[in-house]
Amino acid sequence: MQRIIIFITILSLGHTARGQLVTDTTTRKAEILFNQYDNKVEFQADTPPLVQISGAPEAFYTYFWEFGDGHFSFEEKPEHVYNDKGEYQVRLQVTNNYDNGKPPPSRPKTLKVGEVNQQTSPLSMEGDFQGLAMLKTREPVPNEDMVVVMRYKNDLGYASNGKLYIYYNERKFKANNFEIADVRTHHNEKPAEDMLLSAHFNTNAMFASHEAWALAGMGAGMFPFYRSPGDSVRNHVFITEEESEREFRDKLIFKFENLVPKEERNIFFTIKTTPEMIKDTSAIVKIRGVFVPDERSESHQVRDLEMEITTSHDPNKMAVSDTRINYRLADKKRLKYKVRFQNNGEGPATTIRLDVDVPSIIDRSTLKLLDTYPECPVCPDSDSLTVSYSCIDTVFSEKQISFIFNNIYLPGSNQEGVHKYDSTKGFVRYSVKLKDKAPKINSASRTAIIFDKNEPILTNYSKTHFKPGLSLGAMIGYNSVATLDNSQNYFLGITASPYKPHRGYLQAELQVSKGTFESSRNYEIRTQLEPGIDIMELTQVDEQTDFEYMDITLVPVSYRYNLNRFIGVGGGVQISGRLYEEYEQTSDYEYFLEFPQNRIEPNQDKPAETFITSKKDRTTELNPGVFVGVNLGSARIGPSVGMRYIWQVNEPRNVWAFYLQWKF
């Protein structure tokens, strides 16, 4: 019945309705619907019902249309006029925000233009840009496709031939985050035959020595800054080609020709996010675009498309540039945060407050405000001054930093007459440093977003973890074995553990020890001289043995816990093996005659004798054990003294170890 109704509707449109698709209600997918009037087409999408996330703002769809002729739109129901006859493949990507399901897929639709009698209407743009802009259709979610648009424009006064570079898969992540599944060009852009970077992007002498790309913001007014549309970020420092090669694993290069002055073009990349994409949903990943309009000019452009990894499509989000940092270099590192928000109301917001939780390891006094949207100046410091213009205020409390947008106008996504999705979004980007000697503990922060006087909307937690790092240590010590006579045992060892752990951590050790001890005994041997005679030969033996040995001890794992900066305790398991043992035995023999009634006289026929025996053994005998101990000194890094009690399965069972340790 539904198909019949739609068929009747199409007939009622007469000759002006060229085509329309029918919704498939059996699966969750989006369908492209359109009304065509020769070369003018009205588009809309038939989408499945949204499944609201409990407690979240009202779910809604956002849209991205590719019209098949190099133009696009983010409007829900765009109109488009085609300039030429032909067949065009229209694509739609729908994103479900605050929705529990996956984004509904959409099949491309082929549209045929046979008559051209409508004038070109102004295209739906996402704002003006200078040279290059990078846009995305949605935030990356593992195992989902997204589209990245590279927009480039000739700001030169003459037609140019040049190159486009796109870098992806940052080396700081172990796995690849992206795969480029499809590239759609519409102006005869072609992959460059030579996939290596040009020797010099800029032949100007002031750049050639660095082989650098000229970026905006360098030099007094050389490249005035204009806000780029969408999500691309213009770099304000030189980036050499070597730096990009070190930063990214993969790249594509395209050549373009005959780009006339003020002409704009678009390249569309369908990018698949891999299952191996970093699982931390507060991480910021990026794709870099480079536009080289003409190697003879100084107008090369670089844009970084920053994206926050998500598990669901939520416009209100907090992310950090580095989710895992090296603690050794933490004092030189600035953490860059981005808080993103969207007004989903039916009217504009005039005051927006972002209450950001500040982790205890962050030094709030190092705050630098990097960028905002809506873009507005910082409010005056004096509390006595009231302003009527738009400004952003920064307020510090005990555990928060509050960013307050005052006297602004941020449209609502459900506001009548609002068609641009990006116009309802805003963000704050800022950086901070860690406190001096901040403990090595992971940090988590999130933001409460308050639009005017509405209830707060809480973002995800943005987390930063410290990499374990590797700390090697040296040990020198003495093992005391009370059960051995005149025992002396010294050892050297190395340790391996995480760098400067805060509390609990695991440690492995390898020790080599060398020791000596003595053993002595006295005994007697009686033998009868002749049968029937009551006289015995008595031999008194005095043995003295000197032992020397070398052991190797492995501590495969021990658990240690720092009570504070100066005291640490711990315990673990160990296994010792003897590398070699040698001994020298001196045996003194004295001979006597023992008569009845215990009378003893020296045996004049057998004078005293001394025998010396030496032997060296190599053995694989193992002796497992357990230990507990304490360290005093610099518990996390540096020198400390320690003591531990060791109990072993085989002799010697009880050992006390005293040592000096230095961790690096």
C-alpha positions as CSV (number, residue, x, y, z in Angstrom):
1,M,0.0,0.0,0.0
2,Q,2.8,2.4,0.9
3,R,4.5,1.9,-2.6
4,I,1.1,2.6,-4.3
5,I,0.7,5.8,-2.3
6,I,4.2,7.0,-3.3
7,F,3.6,6.0,-6.9
8,I,0.4,8.1,-7.0
9,T,2.3,11.0,-5.4
10,I,5.0,10.8,-8.1
11,L,2.3,10.9,-10.9
12,S,0.7,13.9,-9.3
13,L,3.9,15.9,-9.7
14,G,3.6,15.7,-13.5
15,H,6.5,16.0,-15.8
16,T,8.5,18.1,-13.3
17,A,9.1,15.1,-11.0
18,R,11.9,13.1,-12.6
19,G,12.6,10.6,-9.8
20,Q,12.0,9.6,-6.2
21,L,13.1,6.6,-4.0
22,V,10.9,4.6,-1.7
23,T,11.8,4.0,2.0
24,D,12.8,0.5,2.9
25,T,11.1,-0.1,6.3
26,T,12.6,-3.5,6.8
27,T,16.2,-2.3,7.6
28,R,17.7,0.8,9.3
29,K,18.8,2.9,6.4
30,A,18.5,6.3,4.9
31,E,17.0,6.8,1.5
32,I,17.6,9.7,-1.0
33,L,14.4,11.4,-2.1
34,F,14.3,14.2,-4.7
35,N,12.1,16.3,-6.8
36,Q,13.7,17.3,-10.1
37,Y,12.8,20.2,-12.3
38,D,15.1,19.9,-15.3
39,N,18.5,20.8,-13.9
40,K,17.2,22.1,-10.5
41,V,16.8,19.4,-7.9
42,E,15.3,19.5,-4.4
43,F,16.7,16.8,-2.1
44,Q,15.5,15.3,1.1
45,A,16.3,12.2,3.1
46,D,13.9,9.5,4.4
47,T,15.5,8.4,7.7
48,P,14.5,5.7,10.3
49,P,13.2,6.7,13.7
50,L,15.9,7.7,16.2
51,V,16.5,5.7,19.4
52,Q,17.1,8.3,22.1
53,I,20.0,7.9,24.5
54,S,18.6,8.0,28.0
55,G,19.5,11.3,29.8
56,A,21.0,12.9,26.7
57,P,19.6,15.9,24.8
58,E,17.0,15.2,22.1
59,A,18.4,13.0,19.4
60,F,18.6,14.4,15.9
61,Y,20.2,13.8,12.5
62,T,22.8,15.7,10.6
63,Y,23.3,15.4,6.8
64,F,26.0,15.6,4.2
65,W,25.2,15.6,0.5
66,E,27.5,15.1,-2.4
67,F,25.8,16.2,-5.6
68,G,28.1,14.3,-8.0
69,D,29.4,17.5,-9.7
70,G,32.0,18.5,-7.1
71,H,29.6,20.5,-4.9
72,F,28.2,19.5,-1.5
73,S,25.9,20.7,1.3
74,F,25.3,20.1,5.0
75,E,21.7,21.1,4.8
76,E,18.8,18.8,5.7
77,K,16.9,19.6,2.5
78,P,19.2,21.3,0.0
79,E,18.4,22.6,-3.4
80,H,21.0,22.3,-6.2
81,V,21.2,23.5,-9.8
82,Y,23.4,21.5,-12.2
83,N,25.3,23.5,-14.8
84,D,25.7,20.7,-17.4
85,K,23.7,17.8,-18.8
86,G,24.7,14.3,-17.8
87,E,24.4,11.7,-15.2
88,Y,25.4,12.4,-11.6
89,Q,25.8,10.1,-8.7
90,V,24.3,11.7,-5.6
91,R,25.6,10.5,-2.2
92,L,24.2,11.0,1.3
93,Q,25.7,10.4,4.7
94,V,23.4,10.7,7.7
95,T,24.8,10.9,11.2
96,N,22.6,10.1,14.2
97,N,23.4,12.3,17.3
98,Y,22.4,11.2,20.8
99,D,21.1,8.0,19.2
100,N,21.8,4.5,20.4
101,G,22.0,2.9,17.0
102,K,24.6,3.0,14.2
103,P,24.4,5.7,11.5
104,P,21.9,4.5,8.9
105,P,23.7,3.7,5.6
106,S,22.6,5.1,2.3
107,R,23.0,3.9,-1.3
108,P,24.1,6.4,-3.9
109,K,21.5,7.5,-6.4
110,T,22.1,8.2,-10.1
111,L,20.4,11.3,-11.3
112,K,20.2,12.3,-15.0
113,V,20.0,15.9,-16.2
114,G,18.7,16.2,-19.7
115,E,17.7,19.9,-19.9
116,V,19.6,22.9,-18.6
117,N,17.3,25.9,-18.2
118,Q,17.7,27.0,-14.6
119,Q,20.3,29.5,-13.6
120,T,22.9,28.5,-11.1
121,S,21.9,29.4,-7.6
122,P,24.3,30.4,-4.8
123,L,25.8,27.2,-3.4
124,S,25.5,26.4,0.3
125,M,28.9,27.2,1.7
126,E,30.3,26.6,5.1
127,G,32.0,30.0,5.3
128,D,34.8,31.7,3.4
129,F,38.3,30.3,3.6
130,Q,41.8,31.2,2.5
131,G,43.5,28.8,0.1
132,L,42.7,25.5,1.8
133,A,40.1,24.1,4.2
134,M,39.6,20.6,5.5
135,L,36.1,19.5,6.5
136,K,34.7,16.3,8.0
137,T,31.2,14.9,8.0
138,R,31.4,13.6,11.5
139,E,33.8,12.5,14.3
140,P,35.6,9.2,13.8
141,V,34.1,6.1,15.4
142,P,35.9,2.8,15.1
143,N,34.5,0.7,12.2
144,E,32.5,3.6,10.7
145,D,33.0,5.5,7.4
146,M,33.3,9.2,7.3
147,V,33.9,11.7,4.5
148,V,36.7,14.3,4.5
149,V,36.4,17.2,2.1
150,M,39.6,19.0,0.9
151,R,38.6,22.4,-0.4
152,Y,41.1,24.5,-2.2
153,K,41.0,27.9,-3.9
154,N,43.3,30.0,-6.0
155,D,44.0,33.2,-4.3
156,L,46.6,34.1,-6.8
157,G,46.1,36.6,-9.6
158,Y,46.8,34.0,-12.4
159,A,45.9,30.4,-13.3
160,S,48.1,27.9,-11.6
161,N,49.1,24.2,-11.6
162,G,50.1,22.6,-8.3
163,K,49.8,19.8,-5.9
164,L,47.7,18.6,-3.0
165,Y,49.0,16.5,-0.2
166,I,47.0,14.6,2.4
167,Y,48.8,13.0,5.4
168,Y,47.1,10.5,7.7
169,N,47.9,7.9,10.4
170,E,50.0,9.6,13.0
171,R,53.1,7.7,14.1
172,K,52.4,8.5,17.7
173,F,49.6,5.8,17.6
174,K,50.9,2.3,17.2
175,A,48.0,1.1,14.9
176,N,46.7,2.8,11.8
177,N,43.5,4.8,12.6
178,F,42.3,5.4,9.0
179,E,42.1,3.7,5.6
180,I,41.2,5.7,2.5
181,A,38.5,3.6,0.9
182,D,37.6,6.0,-2.0
183,V,38.6,9.3,-3.6
184,R,36.2,11.3,-5.7
185,T,37.6,14.1,-7.9
186,H,35.7,16.3,-10.3
187,H,38.3,18.5,-12.0
188,N,40.7,16.0,-13.4
189,E,43.0,15.9,-10.4
190,K,45.4,13.0,-10.8
191,P,47.6,11.0,-8.4
192,A,51.2,12.3,-8.7
193,E,53.5,9.9,-10.4
194,D,56.3,10.7,-8.0
195,M,54.9,10.0,-4.5
196,L,57.9,11.5,-2.8
197,L,57.7,15.1,-1.5
198,S,59.1,17.9,-3.6
199,A,62.6,18.9,-2.8
200,H,61.3,22.4,-2.2
201,F,57.7,23.4,-1.8
202,N,58.8,27.0,-1.9
203,T,61.7,28.3,-4.1
204,N,61.8,31.6,-2.3
205,A,65.2,32.1,-0.8
206,M,63.9,32.9,2.7
207,F,62.3,29.4,2.9
208,A,64.6,27.3,0.8
209,S,67.1,26.8,3.5
210,H,64.5,25.1,5.7
211,E,62.6,23.4,2.9
212,A,59.5,24.7,4.7
213,W,56.0,25.3,3.8
214,A,54.8,28.8,4.3
215,L,52.0,29.1,6.8
216,A,49.8,31.8,7.9
217,G,50.7,33.9,10.9
218,M,54.4,34.2,10.1
219,G,55.9,37.6,9.6
220,A,54.2,41.0,10.1
221,G,51.0,40.7,8.2
222,M,52.5,38.5,5.4
223,F,49.5,36.1,5.6
224,P,46.6,37.7,7.6
225,F,44.6,35.2,9.5
226,Y,41.1,34.3,8.5
227,R,39.1,31.7,10.4
228,S,38.8,28.6,8.3
229,P,35.4,27.0,7.9
230,G,34.5,23.7,9.5
231,D,37.1,22.0,11.6
232,S,40.5,22.6,10.0
233,V,43.1,24.4,12.0
234,R,45.7,26.7,10.4
235,N,49.1,26.1,11.7
236,H,51.0,29.2,12.9
237,V,54.5,27.8,12.7
238,F,56.8,26.5,10.0
239,I,56.4,22.8,9.4
240,T,59.1,21.2,7.4
241,E,58.5,18.3,5.1
242,E,60.7,16.1,7.3
243,E,58.5,16.9,10.3
244,S,55.4,15.8,8.5
245,E,57.2,12.6,7.3
246,R,58.1,11.9,11.0
247,E,54.6,12.7,12.2
248,F,52.6,10.7,9.7
249,R,53.0,7.2,8.2
250,D,50.8,7.6,5.1
251,K,50.2,10.2,2.4
252,L,48.6,10.8,-1.0
253,I,49.6,13.4,-3.5
254,F,47.5,14.8,-6.3
255,K,48.3,17.1,-9.2
256,F,45.8,19.7,-10.5
257,E,45.9,22.0,-13.5
258,N,44.5,25.3,-14.7
259,L,43.0,26.5,-11.4
260,V,41.9,30.0,-12.4
261,P,41.9,32.9,-10.0
262,K,39.2,32.7,-7.2
263,E,38.1,29.2,-8.4
264,E,37.2,26.8,-5.7
265,R,37.4,23.0,-6.0
266,N,36.7,20.0,-3.8
267,I,38.1,16.5,-3.4
268,F,36.1,14.0,-1.4
269,F,37.7,11.2,0.6
270,T,35.7,8.3,2.0
271,I,37.7,7.3,5.0
272,K,37.2,4.1,6.9
273,T,38.1,4.1,10.6
274,T,39.9,0.9,11.5
275,P,38.9,-1.5,14.3
276,E,42.4,-0.9,15.7
277,M,41.7,2.8,16.1
278,I,42.9,4.0,19.5
279,K,40.2,3.1,22.0
280,D,40.7,6.2,24.2
281,T,37.6,8.2,23.3
282,S,39.1,11.5,24.6
283,A,42.0,11.4,22.1
284,I,42.5,14.0,19.4
285,V,43.6,12.6,16.0
286,K,44.3,14.6,12.9
287,I,44.7,14.5,9.2
288,R,46.9,17.1,7.5
289,G,46.2,18.8,4.2
290,V,48.8,20.7,2.2
291,F,47.9,23.0,-0.8
292,V,50.8,24.0,-3.1
293,P,49.1,26.3,-5.7
294,D,52.4,27.2,-7.4
295,E,55.9,26.6,-6.4
296,R,56.8,30.1,-7.6
297,S,54.5,31.7,-5.0
298,E,54.6,32.1,-1.2
299,S,50.9,31.1,-0.7
300,H,51.3,27.5,0.3
301,Q,48.7,26.4,2.9
302,V,48.7,23.8,5.6
303,R,45.6,22.7,7.5
304,D,45.3,20.1,10.3
305,L,41.9,18.5,10.6
306,E,41.5,17.8,14.3
307,M,39.0,15.1,15.3
308,E,38.0,13.6,18.6
309,I,37.5,9.8,18.7
310,T,34.0,8.9,19.8
311,T,31.9,5.8,20.5
312,S,28.7,7.7,19.7
313,H,28.0,10.9,17.9
314,D,27.6,13.5,20.6
315,P,28.2,17.2,19.7
316,N,29.2,18.0,23.3
317,K,32.6,16.6,23.9
318,M,35.9,17.1,25.6
319,A,39.2,15.9,24.2
320,V,42.9,16.2,24.8
321,S,45.8,16.3,22.4
322,D,47.9,13.7,24.2
323,T,46.2,10.8,26.0
324,R,49.5,9.2,26.8
325,I,52.6,11.3,27.6
326,N,56.1,10.6,28.6
327,Y,56.6,11.5,32.3
328,R,60.3,12.2,31.8
329,L,59.4,15.1,29.5
330,A,56.2,16.1,31.3
331,D,57.6,19.4,32.7
332,K,58.2,20.6,29.1
333,K,54.8,19.5,27.8
334,R,51.7,21.6,27.4
335,L,48.5,19.6,27.3
336,K,46.0,21.0,24.8
337,Y,42.3,20.5,25.5
338,K,39.3,21.2,23.3
339,V,35.7,21.5,24.6
340,R,33.1,21.3,21.9
341,F,29.5,22.1,22.3
342,Q,26.3,22.6,20.2
343,N,23.1,24.5,20.9
344,N,20.3,22.1,20.2
345,G,17.6,24.5,21.4
346,E,14.8,26.2,19.5
347,G,16.3,29.6,20.0
348,P,19.7,31.3,20.3
349,A,22.0,31.1,23.3
350,T,23.4,34.4,24.6
351,T,25.4,33.1,27.6
352,I,27.3,29.8,27.6
353,R,29.3,28.6,30.6
354,L,31.8,25.8,30.4
355,D,32.8,24.5,33.9
356,V,35.9,22.4,33.4
357,D,37.1,20.1,36.1
358,V,40.8,20.5,36.6
359,P,42.9,17.5,37.6
360,S,45.0,17.9,40.7
361,I,48.3,17.5,38.7
362,I,47.4,20.5,36.5
363,D,48.9,24.0,37.2
364,R,45.9,26.3,36.5
365,S,48.1,29.4,36.5
366,T,49.7,28.2,33.2
367,L,46.4,28.4,31.3
368,K,46.6,29.8,27.8
369,L,43.4,30.4,25.8
370,L,44.3,29.3,22.3
371,D,41.1,29.7,20.3
372,T,37.3,30.0,20.7
373,Y,34.2,29.9,18.6
374,P,32.2,32.1,18.7
375,E,35.3,34.2,18.4
376,C,35.3,37.1,20.9
377,P,37.9,39.0,23.0
378,V,38.7,38.3,26.6
379,C,36.5,40.2,29.1
380,P,38.2,43.0,31.2
381,D,39.8,41.9,34.4
382,S,38.1,44.4,36.7
383,D,34.9,43.2,38.3
384,S,33.6,46.8,38.4
385,L,33.5,46.9,34.6
386,T,30.4,45.7,32.8
387,V,30.5,45.4,29.1
388,S,27.8,45.1,26.5
389,Y,29.9,43.6,23.8
390,S,30.7,39.9,23.3
391,C,33.6,38.6,25.3
392,I,34.8,35.5,27.0
393,D,35.6,35.5,30.7
394,T,37.8,33.0,32.6
395,V,37.0,32.3,36.2
396,F,39.1,30.1,38.5
397,S,37.7,28.2,41.5
398,E,39.3,25.6,43.7
399,K,38.9,22.6,41.3
400,Q,37.5,24.2,38.1
401,I,38.2,26.6,35.3
402,S,35.1,28.3,33.9
403,F,34.9,29.7,30.5
404,I,31.9,32.1,30.1
405,F,30.8,33.4,26.7
406,N,28.9,36.7,27.4
407,N,26.6,38.6,25.1
408,I,26.9,36.2,22.2
409,Y,24.5,34.8,19.6
410,L,24.7,31.1,19.0
411,P,21.8,29.8,17.0
412,G,19.9,26.6,18.0
413,S,19.9,23.6,15.7
414,N,16.1,23.5,16.0
415,Q,15.7,27.2,15.5
416,E,13.5,28.3,12.6
417,G,15.5,29.5,9.6
418,V,18.8,28.0,10.7
419,H,20.2,25.8,8.0
420,K,24.0,25.7,8.7
421,Y,24.9,23.0,11.1
422,D,28.2,24.5,12.0
423,S,26.7,27.8,12.9
424,T,25.1,26.1,16.0
425,K,28.4,24.7,17.3
426,G,31.2,26.3,19.3
427,F,34.4,25.3,21.1
428,V,37.1,26.4,23.4
429,R,40.7,25.3,22.9
430,Y,43.2,25.9,25.7
431,S,46.5,24.6,27.0
432,V,48.0,24.0,30.5
433,K,51.1,22.6,32.0
434,L,51.6,20.0,34.8
435,K,52.5,21.2,38.2
436,D,56.2,21.2,39.2
437,K,57.0,17.7,40.5
438,A,53.5,16.5,39.8
439,P,52.9,13.0,40.9
440,K,52.7,10.3,38.2
441,I,49.0,9.7,38.4
442,N,46.5,9.6,35.6
443,S,44.2,12.6,35.2
444,A,40.6,12.8,34.1
445,S,38.6,15.9,33.4
446,R,35.1,16.7,32.0
447,T,33.0,19.7,31.4
448,A,29.6,20.8,32.4
449,I,28.1,22.9,29.6
450,I,25.3,25.4,30.5
451,F,23.3,27.2,27.8
452,D,21.8,30.3,29.4
453,K,19.8,29.0,32.4
454,N,19.3,25.5,31.2
455,E,20.4,22.3,33.0
456,P,24.1,21.4,32.6
457,I,25.1,19.0,29.9
458,L,28.0,16.8,31.0
459,T,30.6,15.8,28.5
460,N,32.7,12.6,28.5
461,Y,35.8,12.3,30.6
462,S,39.0,13.4,28.9
463,K,41.8,11.3,30.3
464,T,45.5,11.5,30.1
465,H,47.7,8.6,31.0
466,F,51.4,8.5,31.7
467,K,53.4,6.1,29.7
468,P,55.1,3.6,32.1
469,G,58.5,4.5,30.8
470,L,61.5,2.4,31.7
471,S,63.8,3.1,34.7
472,L,66.9,1.0,35.0
473,G,68.7,0.8,38.3
474,A,71.9,-0.5,39.8
475,M,72.3,-2.4,43.0
476,I,75.3,-3.3,45.1
477,G,74.9,-5.1,48.4
478,Y,75.8,-7.8,50.9
479,N,74.1,-11.0,51.8
480,S,74.3,-12.2,55.3
481,V,73.9,-16.0,55.9
482,A,74.0,-16.7,59.6
483,T,74.1,-20.5,59.2
484,L,77.5,-20.4,57.3
485,D,80.8,-20.0,59.1
486,N,82.8,-16.9,58.2
487,S,80.4,-16.2,55.3
488,Q,81.0,-13.3,53.0
489,N,78.8,-12.6,50.0
490,Y,78.7,-9.5,47.9
491,F,76.4,-8.9,44.9
492,L,75.9,-6.6,42.0
493,G,72.5,-6.3,40.2
494,I,70.4,-4.3,37.8
495,T,66.7,-3.5,38.1
496,A,64.0,-2.7,35.6
497,S,60.8,-0.9,36.6
498,P,58.4,1.9,35.4
499,Y,59.9,5.3,35.5
500,K,59.2,7.2,38.7
501,P,56.0,5.4,39.7
502,H,53.6,7.1,42.1
503,R,52.5,4.2,44.3
504,G,52.4,0.5,43.3
505,Y,54.5,-0.9,40.5
506,L,56.2,-4.1,39.4
507,Q,60.0,-4.6,39.3
508,A,62.3,-7.2,37.9
509,E,65.9,-7.8,39.0
510,L,69.0,-9.7,38.0
511,Q,71.8,-10.2,40.4
512,V,75.2,-11.8,40.4
513,S,76.9,-12.6,43.7
514,K,80.2,-14.0,44.8
515,G,80.8,-15.5,48.2
516,T,83.0,-17.5,50.5
517,F,82.5,-19.5,53.6
518,E,84.3,-22.1,55.7
519,S,83.4,-25.5,57.0
520,S,85.3,-27.6,59.6
521,R,84.9,-30.9,61.3
522,N,86.8,-33.3,63.6
523,Y,86.3,-37.1,63.7
524,E,88.1,-40.3,64.8
525,I,88.7,-43.6,63.0
526,R,89.4,-46.8,65.0
527,T,90.8,-50.0,63.5
528,Q,92.0,-53.2,65.2
529,L,95.6,-53.8,64.6
530,E,95.6,-57.6,64.8
531,P,92.8,-60.1,65.6
532,G,92.9,-61.3,69.2
533,I,94.9,-58.3,70.4
534,D,93.1,-55.7,72.4
535,I,95.1,-52.7,70.9
536,M,93.3,-50.3,68.5
537,E,94.7,-47.9,65.9
538,L,93.1,-44.5,66.5
539,T,93.2,-41.9,63.7
540,Q,92.2,-38.3,64.6
541,V,91.2,-36.3,61.5
542,D,90.9,-32.4,61.5
543,E,89.3,-31.1,58.3
544,Q,89.2,-27.5,57.2
545,T,87.3,-26.6,53.9
546,D,87.3,-23.2,52.2
547,F,84.5,-22.6,49.7
548,E,84.2,-20.0,47.0
549,Y,81.2,-19.8,44.7
550,M,79.2,-17.6,42.3
551,D,75.4,-17.4,42.1
552,I,73.0,-15.8,39.7
553,T,69.6,-14.7,41.0
554,L,66.6,-13.7,39.0
555,V,63.6,-11.8,40.4
556,P,61.1,-12.2,37.6
557,V,58.5,-10.1,39.3
558,S,58.2,-8.3,42.6
559,Y,55.5,-5.8,43.7
560,R,56.7,-2.7,45.3
561,Y,54.7,0.2,46.9
562,N,55.8,3.7,47.6
563,L,54.4,4.8,50.9
564,N,55.6,8.3,50.1
565,R,58.6,9.9,48.4
566,F,61.1,8.4,50.8
567,I,59.8,5.0,52.0
568,G,59.0,2.0,49.8
569,V,58.1,-1.6,50.7
570,G,57.7,-4.7,48.6
571,G,58.0,-8.4,48.2
572,G,58.4,-10.9,45.4
573,V,59.7,-14.2,44.3
574,Q,63.2,-15.2,43.2
575,I,65.1,-18.1,42.0
576,S,68.9,-18.6,42.4
577,G,71.3,-20.8,40.6
578,R,74.9,-21.7,41.3
579,L,77.2,-20.9,38.4
580,Y,80.2,-22.6,40.0
581,E,81.6,-23.7,43.3
582,E,85.1,-24.6,44.2
583,Y,86.7,-25.7,47.5
584,E,90.0,-26.5,49.0
585,Q,90.1,-29.0,51.8
586,T,93.0,-29.4,54.2
587,S,92.9,-32.7,56.2
588,D,95.3,-33.3,59.1
589,Y,95.8,-36.9,60.2
590,E,97.3,-37.9,63.5
591,Y,97.8,-41.6,64.5
592,F,97.6,-43.1,68.0
593,L,97.5,-46.5,69.7
594,E,94.7,-47.0,72.1
595,F,95.3,-49.6,74.8
596,P,92.8,-51.1,77.2
597,Q,91.6,-48.8,80.1
598,N,91.6,-45.9,77.5
599,R,95.3,-45.4,77.5
600,I,96.4,-43.6,74.3
601,E,99.9,-43.2,73.1
602,P,101.3,-41.7,69.8
603,N,101.9,-44.3,67.1
604,Q,105.7,-43.9,66.6
605,D,105.5,-45.9,63.3
606,K,103.0,-43.5,61.6
607,P,103.9,-39.8,61.9
608,A,101.2,-37.1,61.3
609,E,100.2,-36.3,57.8
610,T,98.4,-33.5,55.9
611,F,96.4,-33.9,52.7
612,I,95.1,-31.0,50.6
613,T,92.3,-31.6,48.1
614,S,90.7,-29.0,45.7
615,K,87.8,-29.3,43.4
616,K,85.7,-27.0,41.1
617,D,82.1,-27.9,40.3
618,R,79.6,-26.4,37.9
619,T,76.1,-27.1,38.9
620,T,72.6,-26.2,37.7
621,E,71.0,-26.7,41.1
622,L,68.2,-24.1,41.6
623,N,67.0,-22.7,44.8
624,P,63.7,-20.8,44.7
625,G,62.6,-18.4,47.4
626,V,60.5,-15.4,48.4
627,F,61.4,-12.1,50.0
628,V,60.0,-9.0,51.7
629,G,61.9,-5.7,52.2
630,V,61.9,-2.0,52.7
631,N,63.7,0.9,50.9
632,L,64.7,4.2,52.5
633,G,65.8,7.3,50.5
634,S,64.5,8.4,47.1
635,A,61.8,5.8,46.7
636,R,60.8,6.7,43.2
637,I,64.0,7.8,41.5
638,G,67.6,8.3,42.7
639,P,69.6,6.7,45.5
640,S,68.1,4.6,48.4
641,V,69.3,2.0,50.8
642,G,67.3,-1.3,51.3
643,M,67.0,-4.3,53.4
644,R,65.2,-7.5,52.7
645,Y,64.6,-10.9,54.3
646,I,64.9,-13.9,52.0
647,W,63.5,-17.4,52.7
648,Q,64.7,-20.2,50.3
649,V,63.5,-23.7,49.8
650,N,67.0,-25.2,50.1
651,E,69.9,-24.4,52.3
652,P,70.8,-21.7,53.1
653,R,67.2,-21.0,54.0
654,N,67.5,-17.7,55.8
655,V,69.3,-14.8,54.2
656,W,69.4,-11.1,55.0
657,A,70.3,-8.7,52.2
658,F,71.5,-5.1,52.6
659,Y,72.1,-3.0,49.6
660,L,72.4,0.4,48.0
661,Q,70.3,1.1,45.0
662,W,70.2,3.9,42.4
663,K,67.4,4.3,39.9
664,F,67.8,6.3,36.8
